[in-house]
Structures are given as structure tokens and as C-alpha cells.
Amino acid sequence: MRARLPSNKLGGTMYGLIGKILATPGNRDALAAILLEGIAGMPGCLSYIVAQDLANPDALWVTEVWVGQAEHQASLALPSVRAAIAQARPIIAGFGERFETEPMGGVGLA
């Protein structure tokens, strides 16, 4: 029997994403700055972490936790997020692994 997961504020389960973004050579810090600037005011976002990949000098890992999948989808239409995507696009070389998760809880999560 599957254990009952903690629910979000609306009674559903949380939604998580972990993804690797590859910057064009030498642009990882610039890409990180753009991603971090574009996250203000994202309703339903519980956690958004940008981290350097220690093995690849051009790679970033982004770890996100959302109240639900619908909130994540809605964030993609926000002007600040759309502007960050447009600004970052020229220095994104590609994407690596991408994992969808169902967060169960942890430090910093309700």
C-alpha cells in the first residue's frame, strides 16, 4: 500500500522538476543570473534553486517545487518568465536530463 503523500494547500500533491541546462561556452554565470532574476513573483512556486554542475563548467541544474503542476504551467505565461526565457535563449546550448517528481516534503517545504 502506498503511503499518503503530504498535500499542497489545495489538497493535491506537489509537483517537482529537476533539469539540466547547458549554457554556451563561458556563459554559465550569465545564464544563472538570468534564471535567478526571472523567478520573482511566481505564484505557487515553493522552491526554485539554480545550482552549478561541478563536473561541467557550462551546466546548471534547476530544481523546482510547485504547489501543483497547473501552477508550474501557468508560470510559463508570466511576463517575467517569458522575458527571462527570451533573454536566455541565445546563450542556451541545450538541455540535459529532465525529471518530473512528486515532492514528499523536506526542509523549506510546507
C-alpha positions as CSV (number, residue, x, y, z in Angstrom):
1,M,0.0,0.0,0.0
2,R,1.4,3.4,-1.0
3,A,1.9,5.9,1.8
4,R,-0.2,9.0,1.6
5,L,1.9,12.0,0.5
6,P,1.7,15.4,2.1
7,S,-0.7,17.5,0.2
8,N,-0.3,21.1,-1.0
9,K,-2.5,23.9,0.2
10,L,-5.3,22.9,-2.3
11,G,-5.3,19.3,-1.2
12,G,-3.4,17.9,-4.2
13,T,0.2,16.6,-4.4
14,M,3.1,18.9,-5.0
15,Y,4.9,18.9,-8.4
16,G,8.6,19.0,-8.9
17,L,11.1,19.3,-11.8
18,I,14.8,18.8,-11.9
19,G,16.5,19.8,-15.1
20,K,19.9,20.3,-16.5
21,I,20.5,23.4,-18.8
22,L,23.7,23.7,-20.8
23,A,25.0,27.2,-21.5
24,T,27.1,28.2,-24.5
25,P,30.8,28.0,-23.5
26,G,31.7,30.6,-20.9
27,N,28.1,31.8,-20.3
28,R,27.0,29.7,-17.3
29,D,27.1,32.6,-14.8
30,A,25.2,34.9,-17.2
31,L,22.6,32.2,-17.7
32,A,22.3,31.6,-13.9
33,A,21.8,35.4,-13.4
34,I,19.0,35.5,-16.0
35,L,17.3,32.5,-14.4
36,L,17.5,33.9,-10.9
37,E,16.2,37.3,-12.0
38,G,13.2,35.8,-13.8
39,I,11.8,34.0,-10.8
40,A,10.2,36.8,-8.8
41,G,6.5,36.7,-8.3
42,M,5.8,33.1,-9.4
43,P,2.5,32.2,-7.7
44,G,2.6,28.6,-6.4
45,C,6.4,28.2,-6.5
46,L,7.6,26.7,-3.2
47,S,11.2,26.4,-4.2
48,Y,13.4,27.3,-7.2
49,I,17.1,26.5,-7.0
50,V,19.8,27.2,-9.6
51,A,23.0,25.3,-9.0
52,Q,26.3,24.8,-10.8
53,D,27.2,21.4,-12.1
54,L,30.6,20.7,-10.5
55,A,31.6,18.3,-13.4
56,N,30.6,20.5,-16.3
57,P,31.7,24.2,-16.4
58,D,28.8,25.1,-18.8
59,A,26.0,23.2,-17.0
60,L,23.4,24.3,-14.5
61,W,20.8,22.2,-12.6
62,V,17.4,23.8,-11.8
63,T,15.3,22.2,-9.1
64,E,11.8,23.4,-8.7
65,V,8.9,22.6,-6.3
66,W,5.4,23.8,-7.1
67,V,2.1,23.7,-5.3
68,G,0.9,21.7,-8.3
69,Q,1.6,21.1,-12.0
70,A,-1.0,23.7,-13.0
71,E,0.9,26.4,-11.2
72,H,4.0,25.5,-13.0
73,Q,2.3,25.6,-16.3
74,A,0.7,28.9,-15.5
75,S,4.1,30.4,-14.6
76,L,5.3,29.9,-18.2
77,A,2.8,32.7,-19.3
78,L,4.1,35.3,-16.7
79,P,5.7,38.3,-18.3
80,S,8.8,38.0,-16.1
81,V,9.3,34.3,-17.0
82,R,8.7,34.9,-20.7
83,A,11.2,37.8,-20.7
84,A,13.8,35.6,-18.9
85,I,13.3,32.8,-21.5
86,A,13.7,35.3,-24.4
87,Q,16.9,36.8,-22.8
88,A,18.4,33.3,-22.0
89,R,17.6,31.6,-25.3
90,P,20.8,32.9,-27.2
91,I,23.1,31.5,-24.5
92,I,21.4,28.2,-24.0
93,A,23.3,25.5,-25.9
94,G,20.8,22.7,-25.0
95,F,19.2,20.7,-22.3
96,G,20.3,17.6,-20.4
97,E,18.4,15.3,-18.2
98,R,14.9,16.3,-17.1
99,F,13.0,14.6,-14.3
100,E,9.4,15.2,-13.1
101,T,9.0,14.4,-9.4
102,E,6.3,14.3,-6.7
103,P,7.9,16.0,-3.7
104,M,7.1,14.4,-0.4
105,G,8.4,17.2,1.9
106,G,11.7,18.4,3.3
107,V,13.4,21.5,4.7
108,G,11.7,24.6,3.5
109,L,8.6,22.9,2.2
110,A,5.3,23.1,4.0
